[in-house]
Amino acid sequence: MLTELNRRLFGALVAAGLSLAAGLPAVAQDEFITVASTTSTEQSGLFDYLLPLFKAKTGLDVHVVAQGTGQAIETGRRGDADVLFVHDTKSEEKFVADGFAKKRYDVMYNDFVIVGPAADPAGVKGLKDAETALKKIAAAKAPFASRGDDSGTHKAEQRLWQMAEVDVTSAGTGGWYRSTGSGMGPTLNTSAAMDAYALTDRGTWLNFRNRGNLTILVEGDKRLFNQYGVMAVNPAKHPHVKLEDGALFVNWLLSKEGQDAIAGYKINGEQLFFPNAEKSGS
């Protein structure tokens, strides 16, 4: 317990501290924005590369919530993010049409690839037609690991199955088609463990280390094009969002400096994303 003398000394120190604090200018809390983005931009390592450059330029921190695109868009609809950085153009355009953003911008692109075991039981290696490849995988009932999480990658995969006129739900529980309900990295881990085929964005694939027997088997189909968009959440829907700081991040991504930074991110000399902001008239 404190003696009377210790109480007096403690009280004096507290008083002095308060007095000193009162004489100092107020220090603002750390400034940050929240960006709801895809697991591919995180798991590819892009944000680890970009965000320090953006902070050095602006002093602003970016907190990333990495989700499937569908979940990220719902996060934006709830007003739990200031900016969306995602990759399903149709869903993004609906977000704008519903008034949750004033405009979306193309920011960069890469492509999807179909990976699978080197043994390739479905015989799709070297095909440049994703539709034909999926038909062959389904006909062989070869294991296929799907994200199944309403992400941009999952939406792209669903469109491809529809083009191939394959009803993957007919595979049944425990059948050849497996839905992981998880991000791209965990789905690739499942694919490697099962020697299963999977659709993945190239960026995550290049940064993925636990490949096992997996290799790229199908690439080069124009239908595997993968466009990313960025947009600030509209304060008319959610007045608390940080529009000014969010716009700062969006504008940096679209600027020459930001576009050059995106182009500069490489793994083993291979570029993961290709900037194309000029396409959206930014």
TORMAR-199624 format. One line per 3 residues: number of its first residue (from 0); their letters; for each residue x, y, z of N, C-alpha, C. Coordinates in steps of 0.05 Angstrom, whole numbers, plus 5000, padded with zeros to 4 digits. Layout:
N
NUM> a> X,Y,Z,X,Y,Z,X,Y,Z  ... $
//
This chain:
282
0> mlt> 5017,4976,5000,5000,5000,5000,5017,5025,5000  5007,5047,4989,5022,5072,4988,5023,5084,5016  5047,5094,5024,5049,5110,5048,5038,5138,5042 $
3> eln> 5033,5154,5062,5023,5181,5058,5042,5197,5041  5069,5194,5046,5089,5208,5030,5087,5200,5000  5085,5173,4996,5083,5163,4968,5058,5173,4954 $
6> rrl> 5036,5175,4970,5011,5185,4958,5015,5214,4949  5029,5230,4966,5033,5258,4958,5051,5260,4934  5072,5243,4933,5090,5244,4910,5076,5235,4884 $
9> fga> 5059,5214,4887,5045,5204,4864,5025,5225,4853  5012,5238,4873,4993,5259,4865,5007,5282,4851  5030,5289,4861,5045,5311,4849,5054,5304,4820 $
12> lva> 5062,5279,4816,5071,5270,4790,5047,5270,4770  5024,5261,4780,5001,5261,4763,4993,5289,4755  4993,5307,4775,4987,5335,4769,5006,5347,4750 $
15> agl> 5032,5342,4753,5052,5352,4735,5048,5341,4707  5042,5315,4706,5037,5303,4680,5014,5316,4665  4992,5320,4680,4969,5332,4668,4975,5360,4658 $
18> sla> 4991,5375,4675,4998,5402,4668,5015,5403,4643  5034,5384,4642,5051,5383,4618,5035,5376,4593  5016,5356,4597,5000,5348,4574,4983,5371,4564 $
21> agl> 4973,5387,4583,4956,5409,4574,4971,5430,4558  4997,5431,4562,5013,5451,4548,5022,5442,4521  5016,5416,4514,5026,5405,4488,5003,5407,4467 $
24> pav> 5010,5410,4442,4989,5409,4422,4977,5382,4420  4951,5380,4413,4938,5354,4410,4951,5338,4388  4955,5312,4393,4967,5295,4373,4945,5278,4361 $
27> aqd> 4942,5280,4335,4920,5265,4321,4926,5235,4323  4904,5219,4324,4907,5191,4323,4918,5183,4295  4930,5159,4294,4940,5150,4268,4918,5151,4247 $
30> efi> 4924,5163,4224,4904,5165,4203,4906,5140,4185  4883,5129,4178,4882,5105,4161,4856,5104,4146  4856,5089,4125,4832,5082,4111,4829,5052,4111 $
33> tva> 4805,5042,4107,4800,5014,4104,4793,5007,4075  4808,4988,4065,4803,4979,4037,4794,4950,4037  4770,4946,4027,4760,4918,4024,4770,4909,3996 $
36> stt> 4785,4887,3997,4798,4878,3972,4797,4848,3970  4808,4837,3949,4807,4809,3943,4830,4795,3957  4826,4769,3961,4848,4753,3972,4872,4752,3953 $
39> ste> 4866,4755,3927,4887,4753,3907,4906,4776,3909  4896,4800,3914,4915,4823,3916,4932,4821,3942  4921,4808,3962,4936,4804,3987,4955,4781,3984 $
42> qsg> 4945,4758,3975,4961,4733,3975,4982,4733,3952  4979,4751,3933,5000,4754,3912,5023,4770,3923  5019,4784,3946,5040,4801,3957,5039,4829,3947 $
45> lfd> 5019,4836,3930,5018,4863,3918,5016,4885,3939  4999,4881,3959,4995,4902,3979,5020,4906,3996  5034,4884,4002,5059,4887,4017,5079,4905,4002 $
48> yll> 5077,4905,3976,5095,4921,3960,5085,4949,3956  5058,4952,3951,5047,4978,3945,5044,4997,3969  5033,4986,3991,5025,5003,4012,5047,5019,4026 $
51> plf> 5071,5008,4029,5093,5024,4040,5099,5048,4022  5097,5044,3995,5102,5066,3976,5081,5088,3979  5056,5079,3982,5034,5099,3986,5037,5114,4012 $
54> kak> 5044,5100,4034,5048,5113,4059,5071,5133,4059  5093,5125,4046,5116,5143,4044,5108,5169,4029  5090,5166,4010,5081,5190,3994,5061,5207,4010 $
57> tgl> 5043,5195,4025,5021,5210,4037,5020,5210,4067  5034,5191,4080,5032,5188,4109,5007,5174,4118  4992,5164,4100,4966,5151,4106,4969,5121,4107 $
60> dvh> 4960,5108,4128,4960,5079,4130,4935,5068,4116  4938,5044,4105,4916,5029,4093,4913,5003,4107  4889,4999,4118,4882,4973,4130,4866,4957,4110 $
63> vva> 4876,4934,4103,4864,4917,4082,4847,4896,4095  4822,4893,4086,4805,4871,4093,4804,4853,4068  4818,4830,4069,4820,4813,4046,4797,4792,4046 $
66> qgt> 4780,4793,4025,4757,4776,4023,4753,4769,3994  4735,4750,3989,4726,4746,3962,4712,4772,3953  4711,4776,3926,4699,4801,3916,4670,4804,3925 $
69> gqa> 4655,4783,3925,4627,4785,3934,4625,4795,3962  4641,4784,3980,4642,4793,4008,4652,4822,4010  4672,4828,3995,4683,4855,3996,4663,4876,3987 $
72> iet> 4647,4870,3967,4626,4888,3958,4605,4891,3980  4598,4869,3993,4578,4871,4015,4590,4888,4038  4616,4886,4043,4629,4903,4063,4626,4932,4056 $
75> grr> 4629,4938,4030,4625,4966,4021,4596,4975,4023  4578,4957,4017,4549,4964,4019,4542,4970,4048  4554,4957,4067,4549,4963,4096,4563,4988,4105 $
78> gda> 4581,4999,4089,4596,5022,4098,4619,5015,4116  4628,4990,4115,4651,4982,4132,4678,4984,4118  4678,4998,4095,4703,5003,4081,4701,5030,4067 $
81> dvl> 4724,5042,4063,4725,5068,4049,4729,5065,4019  4743,5043,4012,4750,5038,3984,4747,5008,3978  4738,5002,3954,4737,4974,3944,4758,4971,3922 $
84> fvh> 4773,4949,3923,4793,4942,3903,4788,4913,3896  4772,4908,3875,4762,4881,3870,4763,4874,3841  4752,4850,3834,4755,4841,3806,4731,4825,3796 $
87> dtk> 4708,4838,3795,4685,4827,3781,4670,4851,3770  4676,4859,3746,4666,4884,3735,4635,4886,3736  4621,4865,3730,4592,4866,3730,4582,4873,3758 $
90> see> 4593,4861,3779,4584,4867,3807,4592,4895,3814  4615,4904,3805,4624,4932,3811,4606,4952,3798  4598,4947,3773,4580,4966,3759,4553,4967,3773 $
93> kfv> 4544,4945,3784,4518,4945,3799,4522,4961,3825  4545,4959,3838,4551,4975,3862,4548,5005,3856  4559,5013,3833,4557,5041,3825,4528,5048,3818 $
96> adg> 4514,5031,3803,4487,5036,3794,4468,5039,3819  4475,5024,3840,4458,5025,3865,4466,5049,3882  4485,5066,3873,4491,5090,3887,4512,5087,3909 $
99> fak> 4525,5064,3911,4544,5060,3933,4572,5071,3926  4576,5077,3901,4601,5091,3892,4592,5109,3868  4607,5131,3865,4600,5149,3843,4612,5139,3817 $
102> kry> 4634,5125,3818,4647,5115,3794,4667,5093,3801  4670,5074,3782,4691,5054,3785,4712,5059,3764  4736,5051,3769,4758,5055,3751,4773,5029,3746 $
105> dvm> 4779,5023,3721,4798,5002,3715,4825,5010,3727  4838,4991,3740,4864,4998,3752,4887,4980,3742  4881,4954,3737,4902,4936,3728,4888,4910,3719 $
108> ynd> 4904,4893,3707,4893,4867,3699,4915,4846,3700  4907,4821,3701,4924,4798,3695,4907,4777,3683  4912,4752,3688,4894,4731,3676,4891,4708,3696 $
111> fvi> 4871,4692,3690,4867,4667,3704,4881,4645,3689  4888,4624,3703,4900,4600,3691,4887,4576,3704  4886,4554,3689,4877,4528,3701,4902,4512,3708 $
114> vgp> 4904,4506,3733,4927,4489,3742,4916,4461,3748  4935,4443,3749,4927,4415,3756,4951,4398,3759  4948,4373,3765,4970,4355,3769,4986,4350,3743 $
117> aad> 5011,4348,3745,5028,4344,3721,5020,4319,3705  5009,4299,3719,5000,4275,3706,4977,4280,3687  4961,4301,3693,4939,4311,3676,4920,4289,3667 $
120> pag> 4905,4276,3686,4887,4254,3678,4865,4262,3659  4858,4288,3657,4837,4297,3639,4848,4304,3611  4875,4305,3608,4887,4310,3583,4882,4338,3572 $
123> vkg> 4886,4358,3589,4880,4386,3580,4905,4403,3576  4928,4391,3581,4953,4407,3579,4956,4419,3551  4963,4445,3551,4968,4459,3526,4944,4470,3512 $
126> lkd> 4920,4464,3522,4896,4476,3510,4895,4506,3515  4885,4521,3496,4881,4549,3500,4851,4556,3499  4835,4536,3503,4806,4538,3504,4796,4528,3531 $
129> aet> 4790,4547,3549,4782,4540,3576,4757,4523,3577  4738,4530,3559,4713,4516,3558,4717,4486,3552  4733,4480,3531,4739,4453,3524,4753,4438,3547 $
132> alk> 4771,4452,3560,4786,4441,3582,4768,4432,3605  4749,4450,3612,4730,4443,3633,4712,4420,3625  4704,4419,3600,4688,4396,3591,4703,4370,3595 $
135> kia> 4729,4370,3588,4745,4346,3590,4749,4338,3620  4753,4358,3637,4756,4352,3666,4731,4339,3677  4708,4351,3669,4682,4340,3679,4677,4312,3668 $
138> aak> 4683,4307,3642,4679,4281,3630,4696,4260,3643  4721,4268,3651,4739,4249,3665,4732,4246,3695  4714,4263,3704,4708,4265,3733,4734,4267,3749 $
141> apf> 4752,4283,3738,4778,4288,3752,4773,4308,3774  4786,4305,3797,4781,4324,3820,4786,4353,3812  4768,4370,3820,4770,4399,3815,4763,4413,3841 $
144> asr> 4781,4431,3849,4777,4447,3874,4768,4475,3867  4745,4482,3877,4733,4508,3872,4734,4525,3897  4737,4551,3894,4736,4568,3917,4708,4568,3930 $
147> gdd> 4687,4569,3914,4660,4568,3924,4653,4590,3944  4665,4614,3941,4662,4634,3961,4651,4661,3950  4639,4660,3926,4628,4684,3914,4649,4705,3908 $
150> sgt> 4674,4697,3905,4696,4715,3898,4695,4721,3869  4712,4740,3860,4714,4745,3831,4724,4721,3816  4742,4706,3828,4752,4681,3815,4730,4660,3813 $
153> hka> 4715,4658,3835,4693,4638,3835,4672,4646,3814  4665,4672,3812,4646,4681,3792,4656,4675,3764  4682,4680,3759,4693,4674,3733,4692,4644,3727 $
156> eqr> 4698,4628,3747,4696,4599,3743,4668,4590,3737  4648,4601,3751,4620,4594,3746,4612,4601,3717  4621,4624,3708,4615,4632,3680,4627,4612,3660 $
159> lwq> 4651,4602,3666,4664,4583,3648,4649,4556,3648  4640,4547,3671,4625,4522,3672,4599,4525,3657  4586,4548,3659,4561,4553,3644,4567,4552,3614 $
162> mae> 4589,4565,3605,4596,4563,3577,4601,4534,3568  4612,4519,3586,4618,4491,3579,4594,4473,3582  4572,4485,3591,4546,4470,3595,4550,4446,3614 $
165> vdv> 4565,4451,3636,4569,4431,3656,4556,4440,3682  4539,4423,3693,4526,4429,3718,4542,4416,3741  4559,4432,3753,4577,4421,3773,4563,4411,3798 $
168> tsa> 4538,4420,3803,4523,4411,3826,4516,4382,3824  4516,4371,3800,4510,4343,3796,4532,4325,3806  4555,4336,3812,4577,4320,3823,4570,4309,3850 $
171> gtg> 4553,4324,3865,4545,4314,3891,4566,4318,3912  4557,4315,3937,4576,4318,3960,4597,4296,3959  4622,4304,3960,4643,4284,3960,4650,4274,3932 $
174> gwy> 4638,4286,3911,4643,4278,3884,4669,4291,3874  4672,4291,3847,4696,4301,3835,4700,4331,3838  4677,4346,3842,4678,4375,3844,4677,4383,3874 $
177> rst> 4697,4396,3884,4699,4402,3913,4699,4432,3917  4680,4442,3932,4679,4471,3939,4692,4475,3966  4713,4492,3967,4728,4496,3992,4715,4518,4009 $
180> gsg> 4701,4537,3997,4690,4559,4012,4712,4576,4025  4735,4578,4012,4757,4593,4023,4772,4609,4002  4792,4623,4010,4808,4640,3992,4825,4624,3972 $
183> mgp> 4839,4639,3955,4854,4626,3934,4877,4610,3945  4892,4620,3964,4915,4605,3975,4906,4579,3987  4886,4579,4006,4876,4554,4017,4865,4535,3996 $
186> tln> 4852,4546,3976,4841,4528,3955,4863,4515,3939  4885,4530,3934,4908,4518,3920,4921,4497,3938  4921,4501,3964,4932,4481,3983,4915,4455,3981 $
189> tsa> 4889,4458,3980,4871,4435,3977,4876,4421,3950  4879,4437,3929,4884,4426,3903,4910,4410,3902  4931,4421,3915,4957,4407,3916,4955,4381,3931 $
192> amd> 4939,4381,3953,4936,4357,3970,4921,4336,3955  4901,4344,3938,4883,4325,3925,4893,4318,3896  4914,4331,3887,4921,4329,3858,4897,4337,3841 $
195> aya> 4885,4360,3848,4861,4369,3835,4866,4392,3817  4850,4395,3797,4850,4419,3780,4838,4442,3795  4845,4467,3786,4834,4491,3799,4837,4514,3780 $
198> ltd> 4819,4534,3782,4823,4559,3768,4835,4579,3788  4856,4592,3781,4869,4611,3798,4878,4636,3783  4879,4659,3797,4891,4682,3784,4921,4678,3783 $
201> rgt> 4934,4688,3763,4962,4683,3759,4979,4695,3782  4970,4719,3792,4986,4732,3813,4989,4715,3838  4967,4703,3847,4968,4686,3871,4985,4661,3865 $
204> wln> 4982,4650,3841,4997,4626,3833,5027,4632,3834  5036,4654,3824,5064,4660,3823,5076,4663,3851  5059,4672,3870,5069,4675,3897,5064,4651,3915 $
207> frn> 5052,4630,3903,5044,4606,3918,5068,4586,3918  5075,4576,3941,5099,4559,3943,5093,4530,3947  5070,4523,3957,5063,4495,3964,5050,4481,3940 $
210> rgn> 5064,4480,3917,5052,4471,3892,5050,4441,3890  5066,4427,3904,5066,4398,3901,5069,4389,3872  5050,4374,3861,5051,4365,3834,5037,4384,3814 $
213> lti> 5027,4406,3825,5011,4424,3808,5028,4440,3788  5017,4445,3765,5030,4461,3745,5009,4475,3728  5016,4496,3714,4997,4509,3696,4993,4491,3672 $
216> lve> 4967,4486,3666,4960,4469,3643,4945,4483,3621  4929,4503,3629,4913,4517,3609,4916,4547,3613  4923,4562,3592,4926,4591,3594,4924,4602,3566 $
219> gdk> 4920,4629,3564,4920,4642,3539,4893,4646,3526  4871,4636,3538,4844,4641,3528,4836,4669,3536  4826,4684,3517,4818,4712,3523,4796,4713,3544 $
222> rlf> 4781,4691,3547,4760,4690,3568,4772,4688,3596  4798,4684,3598,4812,4683,3624,4823,4710,3632  4816,4731,3617,4824,4758,3624,4812,4765,3651 $
225> nqy> 4828,4779,3668,4821,4785,3695,4825,4814,3702  4804,4830,3700,4805,4859,3704,4799,4866,3733  4815,4884,3744,4811,4895,3771,4801,4923,3770 $
228> gvm> 4783,4930,3788,4772,4957,3790,4775,4968,3818  4774,4995,3820,4776,5008,3846,4755,5030,3847  4743,5035,3870,4723,5055,3874,4721,5063,3903 $
231> avn> 4716,5089,3908,4711,5099,3934,4682,5097,3941  4676,5089,3966,4649,5086,3975,4636,5114,3978  4611,5116,3969,4597,5142,3968,4587,5151,3995 $
234> pak> 4595,5174,4005,4586,5183,4031,4556,5190,4032  4544,5193,4008,4515,5197,4008,4500,5173,4019  4513,5149,4017,4502,5125,4029,4511,5121,4058 $
237> hph> 4537,5128,4062,4549,5124,4089,4565,5148,4096  4553,5168,4110,4567,5193,4115,4593,5191,4130  4597,5169,4144,4621,5166,4161,4646,5158,4144 $
240> vkl> 4643,5149,4119,4666,5140,4105,4685,5163,4099  4711,5156,4097,4732,5176,4094,4736,5181,4064  4719,5197,4052,4719,5201,4023,4745,5215,4014 $
243> edg> 4754,5235,4028,4778,5250,4019,4802,5232,4020  4806,5217,4042,4829,5200,4043,4826,5176,4025  4801,5166,4022,4797,5144,4003,4803,5152,3974 $
246> alf> 4794,5177,3967,4800,5187,3940,4830,5191,3936  4844,5198,3958,4873,5201,3956,4886,5174,3947  4876,5152,3959,4887,5126,3952,4879,5118,3923 $
249> vnw> 4854,5122,3916,4845,5116,3889,4861,5132,3868  4864,5158,3873,4878,5175,3854,4907,5167,3851  4919,5158,3874,4947,5150,3873,4950,5124,3856 $
252> lls> 4931,5106,3860,4932,5081,3844,4930,5087,3814  4914,5107,3807,4909,5114,3779,4930,5132,3767  4946,5144,3785,4967,5163,3776,4990,5147,3763 $
255> keg> 5007,5162,3749,5031,5149,3737,5048,5136,3758  5051,5149,3781,5067,5137,3802,5055,5110,3812  5029,5110,3816,5016,5086,3825,5016,5064,3804 $
258> qda> 5011,5072,3779,5012,5052,3757,5040,5041,3753  5060,5057,3755,5087,5048,3753,5094,5029,3776  5083,5034,3800,5088,5017,3823,5076,4990,3818 $
261> iag> 5051,4989,3807,5038,4964,3801,5054,4948,3781  5063,4961,3760,5080,4948,3740,5106,4938,3751  5116,4951,3772,5142,4944,3783,5142,4920,3801 $
264> yki> 5118,4910,3808,5117,4887,3827,5122,4862,3811  5143,4848,3817,5151,4824,3802,5160,4802,3822  5157,4778,3813,5167,4755,3828,5185,4739,3809 $
267> nge> 5210,4736,3816,5230,4722,3799,5230,4734,3771  5228,4761,3770,5229,4775,3745,5203,4775,3729  5182,4762,3739,5157,4760,3724,5137,4780,3736 $
270> qlf> 5126,4797,3718,5107,4817,3727,5080,4804,3733  5067,4811,3756,5043,4798,3764,5018,4813,3754  5019,4839,3753,4996,4855,3746,5004,4876,3726 $
273> fpn> 4985,4884,3708,4991,4902,3686,4972,4926,3689  4983,4950,3694,4966,4973,3698,4951,4981,3672  4926,4990,3675,4911,4999,3652,4890,5020,3660 $
276> aek> 4898,5038,3678,4880,5059,3687,4871,5077,3664  4888,5082,3644,4881,5100,3623,4856,5091,3608  4852,5065,3608,4829,5054,3594,4802,5065,3604 $
279> sgs> 4801,5072,3631,4776,5082,3642,4775,5112,3642  4793,5125,3627,4792,5154,3624,4801,5169,3649  4818,5156,3665,4827,5169,3690,4849,5188,3684 $
//
